[in-house]
Amino acid sequence: MLKLTDLDHKLIRSLNRNARYSSADLARELGFSERTIRNRIQRLITEGILKPVAIVNPIAFGYTLVVDIFCELEVNRREEVIAALKRLPEVSYMAISTGDQDVSFQALFKNSADMHEFITQRVYTIPGIRRTRTVLVPQIVKDTYQWLPPEDGFTS
């Protein structure tokens, strides 16, 4: 694992707060040259520490209803079910789970009618899904892109 410096730590935190900071802004804030900042950011990207992405706000498109769906699958159809779920455009996140549920995913909708149709007509009809449990998510208080390692997690 890449050994991160104090500057790397500060850069990651600053960019996590506002990814649109320019190298000049970051250089001023952190007390380093723009060139140093640009080189460090490029190194963090090259090493896979940072991923530059645009995050779409679903609410801006009217997708205000969020649900988490937990699925129990037939063992011999697991890969087939996962592939089918991944193709559904409503699915924003999916993970293989442990415990009672084999797969969990999050889906976004404009209204409850769309959600109902999705679950009953699209999810339930996928061969290999034994059972589902749906949980309405009224508010996301921390999203995956907001995650940072704890202070001691920045070093190996």
N, C-alpha and C positions, 0 to 999 in steps of 0.2 A: 504494500500500500504506500502511496505517496506521502511523504512527510510534509505536513502543512505547517506553514509559519504563522506567526501572529498576524502578519499582513494578509495572508490568505484567509484567515479566520475573519478578520475585519471586512475584507472584500465580500466574502460570502454573505455575511450578515447585512451589509449595506445593500448589496444587490437583491437580497431576499426581501428587503423593505421596499426597494424601488429599482426594478431592473432597467429602468430608462435613464438612470444616472449616466452621464457622459464620463469618459475617462478624465476629462478636466475637472468635473465636479468631484469625482472620487479622489483624484490627486490632491485637490484642495482640502477635502474633508479629512483625508488620511495622512497628509503631509509627505507625499511621495511624488515623483515626476510622472507625467502622463505616460511616458514610454514604459516605465516600470509597471504602472497599473495595467496598460494594454498587454504587456508581456505576461503578467501574472494571470490575467483573465484568460488569455489564450491558452496558457499552460493548464489552468483548471478545466477548461473545456476539452483540450486534447487528452487529458488524463481521465476524463469521464466524471469529474467531481461536479461540474456544472453542466446543465443542458439548456442551451438557449431555445426557448419555445414561446409561442404566443398562446396565451391562455384565453379561451373563448368564454365569455360570460353568458351562460344559458338564459339567464333572466332577461337579457337584452333582446332575445328572440322569443320571449313569451313562455319559456320553459320554467315554470315556477313550482311545479309539483315534482318532488324527488322521492323515490322509494328505494329501499334496499330489499333485494329478493334473495332468499337463501334456498338452495335446491339440494334435494337428495336425489342421486342419480343411480341408475342401474350400472353396475360395475363394468360390464362388457360394452357399454355405449358411452363411456365417459368422454373420450376424445371427440366423438361425433356430436355429442350435446354441446361441449365447449365450443366447437367450431360453429355450430348453428347459432349459439348465443352471441358469439363475437361478431357475427354478421348483422345483428340487429342494430339499426342506427340509434335507437333509444338508449342503448347500453353505453354508459359513460365510463364505467370502471368494472373490472371483473377480476376475481381471484379464486384460486383453488383453496379450499378451506379444509380444516381438520374438524373432528368431532362429528356431530349428528348431520351436518350439512357438508356436501362435497364441493359446492361452488357457491360463491356469493357474488352478486353484482348490483350495481346502482344503475337506475334508469331514470330518465327525465321526460316529463310530459307537460303539455299546456293545460290539461284539465283532467278531471277524474274519469270522464268518459273515454278519453284516449288511453288512460292507464288501464281501465277495466278491459277494453278491447285488446290491448297488448297482452295482458296476463291471460285472459280466457281464450283468445283466438290465436295468439302467436306463441306464447311460452308453453301453455298447457298442451299444445299440439305437437311439440317437439318429442319425437320418440326417444325414450330413455330417461325422461324426467319422471321420477316416482312421486315426489311431493315437493311443494314449495311453501315458503312462509314469507309474507310480504309485510314490510314495516314502513310506514310513512315517516319521512324525515322532514319535520317542520322547519328545522334550521341546521345548517352546517356551521359549526363554530370554529373549526380548523380544517383546512383542506390539505391534501397531500403535498401540494406545491409549497405550503408554508412550513414544512418540516425542516428543522435544523438539528444536527446532532448536539448532544449536551456538550458543555465546554470541554470536558476531557475526551470527547469523541472526535475532536479535530486532530488528534495525534494518534499514531499507531503504537 
